[in-house]
């Protein structure tokens, strides 16, 4: 593995790509510390400190702390992700988008342009909502977060936040085209891991004060390594359905006759289900911050039941994860289209008739795989809740963040290894790190 890292410096093109990517991420992190004008930073920081378990805390994690500081990049890249997911879901119900999706490169460019426009629109809407919300918020001490509210502050905030998200979107596209890895994913990755040094410092501080022992720190480290190993193992797992292509003669040449496979991932939905499930589960606590609990006593009961660590919270959270796993997989992967494409190319699954029977077989296998994938995601996401609220272990990274960090790291490593192998260098491991099982 050490030799593999040494080979990176021997490839000028790869070295430039990695350097460009790192510089763009540095620009992003610098932008996270440029504040939006017209906001009292002290009152805002106190406000977010009191609301870590709400949607504010979730979004602040994905923005790398930019939201709690209300920087010019406070919205992060989430509007772009939301616009991408909305367009992907709309391809199922809008014939024009479905046609564009099948047109190849030109269709993809058109959908990308729609995604950019949708990102700007969502940024303006969210920026205006944040500006109005900030005017009505105050810190725990009673100090107003916005000392001088009004339409001037609202317009300035909308322009600033929309411009910051648009710049981040451009930055991510530049990383994807000229750097290494997926730019959007790396921006989210860098935002999450930026809190790692603080987490390590807090762990040592708690160990120094005697609140946790060295044994717990070792246990936590071993558990994190084990969970990361499980994530890597499952994310690399595939169910390979054998596909046989019949021989056919075209002109004077014979094609087909080979045996290949249709790879189905165990976790087809990726990290979308836990992100959506976390957002929905945090809505009650977020709404409670804006309403008086004395006027709505029933709301306090709901908030208590849906508080992280409660058995009801975990059960509902797992139910939402299962629902979004099946829903996103059904939208993202169409067994009927796959079976029709195989049939047109002369392919068939041994023992299964082409057409509808093949589609039913693929759907049946995918349903079982999705159940295993949803179970795996639920276990990874619920484990931090159990550690924090039952064992009082300072597990700083939640399941969703851990899935994103490990997934992006594996994808980026695969791309680096591909560059090395094309230049006749060995990868990070002799057996190939990125090979699926």
N, C-alpha and C positions, 0 to 999 in steps of 0.2 A: 504493500500500500504506500509506503514511504517513497519507493521508486516511482510510483504512479504520480504522486504529487510533484516530484522533481521533474518529470517529463512535461508538466504543464508549461514550465518556463522555456522549454526547447521549441515550442511551437509559437512563432511570432503572432500569427492570426488569433490564436486562442488567448494568448497573453494580452493582446490589445482588447479583445472582447471582455475579458474579466476585469481589466483595469477600467474600461468604460462603464461597465455595470456598477462597480464599486463607487466610482465618482458620481454617477447619477443617484445612487442611494444616499451618498453623503449630502448632495444637494437637497434631497427630500428631507433628510433629518434636520438640516439647517432650517428649512422652511417651516418645520414643525415648531420652531421656537420664535417665529416672527409673529407677534400678537396682532390681533385685529383692533383697529383704533376704536376708542370710545368705551372701553370695558375696564372695570376695576378688577385687576388680576387677583388680588388678595381675597376679595369676596367670592369670586368665581371658584378659586381653588378650594375654599372652605365649603362651598355648595357641593362640589363634586366629591369631596372627601366624605360627606354625609350620605352619599347616594351611590356607593360602590356596587350594590347588589341590584341595580335597576338597569334599564336600557342605556342610561348614560354611561354606566361602567362598561357595558358590553361594547358600545360604539367607541368609547375611549380606548379600549384595548386594541381594536382594529386600526385605529388612527395613530397608535403609538404615543398616546398622551397628548395629541394635538387638540383634541376636543376639550379636555379639562383646562388647557391653557388658552383655548379659543384663538388659535393661531390662524394664519391665512389658509392653512390646509386642514381646518377643523373637520370638514366633511369627509376628508380622506378620499378613498377610491370607491367607497360604498355606493354612491350614486351610479357610477359606471357599472358596477356589478349588478345593481338592481335593474338598470336599463337592459343589460345583457340577458338577465334571467327573464325579464318581462317579454323581450323580443323572442327568446327561445320558446317560451310558453305560447306566444301568439302565433308562431308558425304552425301550430296544430289547428287553429281555428280560422286563420286568415289565409286564403288561397294564394294571394299575391306573395306573401312572405314564404310560404311553402315552395312556391315556384322559384323564387330567388335562391332559396337554399339549395336547390337541385341544379342551378345554373353554373356551378363551379366557381372559378376565381372572380368573375364579374359580379355574380350574385353575392359572393362573400363581401366584396368591397362595398356594395350597396347596403347590405345589412350593417356593416361596420359604420357606415355614415349615419344610418338611422340610429345606431347605438350612441354615437357621439352627440347627435342632436338630442336624443332622449336624456343623456347625461346632463347636458346643459340645462334642460327644462327642469329635471328633478333637482338639480343644484339650486336653481333659482327658487323653486317652491320650498325646499328644505331650508335654504338660507333665510327666506322671509319668515318662515315659521320659527326658526331659531332666534332671529332678531326680535320678533314680537314676544317670544317666550322670555328672552333675557331681560326685556324691559319690565316684566312683571315678577322677576325673581329677585330674591335678596339672600344674602349670606346668613349663617346661623346667628351672627351678631346683630342682624337687622339692617346692615348696610346694603344699599342698592348696588346691583352688579353693573347697571348702566346709569351713571350719574346724570347724563343729559339725554333722555329718551326723545323720540320724535321721528319724523319721516327722514330727516337727514341721516340719522343713525341707521335706520332700516335700509335705506338705499345703499349706503356705504357698506354695510355688512353683507347685503345680497351680492353686490358687485365683487367684494373681496373674496367671499367664500366660493362663489361660482368661478371666479378666475383661478383660485387655488386648486379647485377640483379639475378644471380644464387643463391647467398646467401639469397636474399629476397624471391625468389621462395621456397627455402628450409624452410625458416622461416615461410612462410604462410602455408605450408603443415604441419609443426610441430604444429602450432596453431590449425589447423583443426583437427588433430589426437589426440593431447594431451591436448588442451585447450578447449575453449568454443567459438562457433561461427565459421564463415567461415574466415580462416586466410587471404586470398587474399583481401576479402572485408574489413576486419578490418584494414589492412595496408593502403588501400586507405582512409578509414574513418579517421584514426589517422592523415594522412597527411593533409586532408582537415581541420579538427577541430583544427589543430595546429596553424592556423592563427586566431582563434577566439579571444585569448587574445589581439592580436595586434589590431583587429577590435574594440574591446570594448574600448581599450585605446585611439584609434583615435576618437571614438565617444565622449568620455568625453573631449578630447582635443578640438574638434570642439565646443562642448557645452560651454566649459570654455572661448573660444575666442569669443563667441557670433555668430558664423557662423550658428549654428543650435540652436533651442530653445528646452526647455524641452518638449513642446507639440509634436514636431516632433519625439523626442526620444520615447515618450510613444506611439505615432502613429506607429512608426516603430516596436516597440516591440509587440504591439497588432496585427499588420499585419503579423509579422513572426509567432506568435502563431496561428493565423487563417490559414495561408498557411500550416503550419505543420499539423494542424487538418484536413484540406482538403486532404493532402497527405495520412495521416493515414487512413482516411475514405475510400478513393478510392482504396488504395492498399489492404485493407481488403475486398473490395467488390468482389462478385462472382455472376455469372449467373449460377444457378444450374439447369441443364437439367435432369428431372426425367428419371430413367432407371429401367425397370422392368425385372427381371430374371425369366424365366419360370421354372416350377418344372420339374426335371428329376430324374430318378431312376438309381442309379449305384450300382449293386449288390443288397443288401438288404436295402440300405440306400437311402433316398430321399434328393436331393440337390436343391437349388434354391428356387424360390417362394418369395424372398424378394424384397423390393423396395429400391433403392439407388439413387444416383444422380451423374452426371458428372459435376464437378466444372470447370467453365471457368472464369479466372481472367479478370477483366476489363483492366488491363495493363499487357498483356502477355509479351510484349517486354522488360519491365523493363527500365533501364537507358541507354541501348545501343543506341536507336535512337537519344537522345539529344547529346550524346558524339560524334557520327559520324557526326551529323549535325553541331555541333560546330566546329569540326575539318575542315570540308569542307568550312564553312563560313569564317574561319580565314586564309585560304590559300592566298587570294589576298593581305591582309595586310602583311603577312609574306614574300611573294615574293617581295612586294614593298620595303622591307627593304634591299634586296640584289641588287636591280636595281636602276638606276638613273632615277628619275621621269622626269627630263628634257629631257632625251633621249626618254622616252616613255610617252608622255603627256596623251595618252588615258588610261594608267594605273591609273593615278591619278583620273580620272573620275570614273573608276570602284571601286577604293578604297573608294572614297567618298560615292558612292551609297551603297556599302556593309559595311559601317562603322556601328558599333553597335549604335542603337538608331534611325537609319534612317528607314523610312517606308518600303523601298525596302528590306533592310536587314531583317526586321521582317517578311515580307511576304515570302521571299525565305527561311528563317530559318524555318518557320512553314511548308512550303511545303516539305522541306527535312525531318522534323520530321515525317510528315504523311507518306512519302514514306518509311522510314526505319521502322516505326511501322508495316506497312503492310508487308514489305519484311521480316523482322525478324520473325514476327508471322507466315508467310507462311513457313519459313524454320524450325522453332522450333516446330510447331504444325501441324500434318498431320491428317485432319479429316477422310481421307480414312482408314488409319491404325487404328484409334480409332473405327470407325464403324465396320471394319473387326474383331477386337478383341472382341467387344461386341457380334457380331454375332456368333463367335466361342464358346463363353461362354454361349450362350443361352440368351443374353440380348437384349432388344429392347426398343426404346423410344415410350411410349404410343401414338398411333395415327399415327406413322411413320413406314413404312415398313423397315425391316432390310436391310443392304447393302448400295447400292448407294443412296437411298432416305434418309437414316439416315446421310450419309456423307454430302449430300447436305444441309440437315437441320442444322447440326453442323457448316458447313462452313458459312451458312447464318447468324446464330447467332453470330459466331466469327467475321464476317466482321463488323456487327453492333457494337459489343463490342470494336473492334479495333478502330473504328471511335471515340467512346466516350473516349477511352484511349488516342488516339492521341490528341484529343481536350484538355483533361486534362493536358497532358504533355506540350503542346504548351502554355497553359495559365500560368503554373508554370514557364516555362523557359522565356517567354516574359515579365512577370511581373517585374523582376529585371531591365530589360532594360528600361521599362517605368519609374520606380522609379528613376533610376540613371540619365537618360538623359532628362526627362521631368519635374520631380519634384525636381531634385537635392538632392535626399535623399541618404545618404551614405549606401546603401544596399550592404554589403560586400560579401555575399554569393549568387552566381548565382543559377539559377534553377536546373542545372545539379548537382551541389554540394549538394544542399538541398535534392534532390531526393535520392542521394547516402547516405547521412548522415542519413536521416529518415529511409530509407529501411534497411540499415545495423543495425541500432539501434533496429528496430522492430524484425529482424531476430535473433539477439543475445538475446534479451529479451525473445523471444519465447523459445529458447533453454534452457535458465536459468530456465524459468517457467516449462518446461517439466521435468527437473531434480527434481525440487521441488515437482511436482505433483506425480512423481513416488515414491518419498519417503514419500508420504502421508502428505505433507505440502501444505498449501494453496498457490496459486500463488500470483502475485502482486495485482490482483483484484479478488474479489469473483466470478464475472461473467466470468472471463477468458479474459485476455487481448488479447491473440492470436487467439481467435475464429473468423473465417471469418463470414461475414454476408450473 
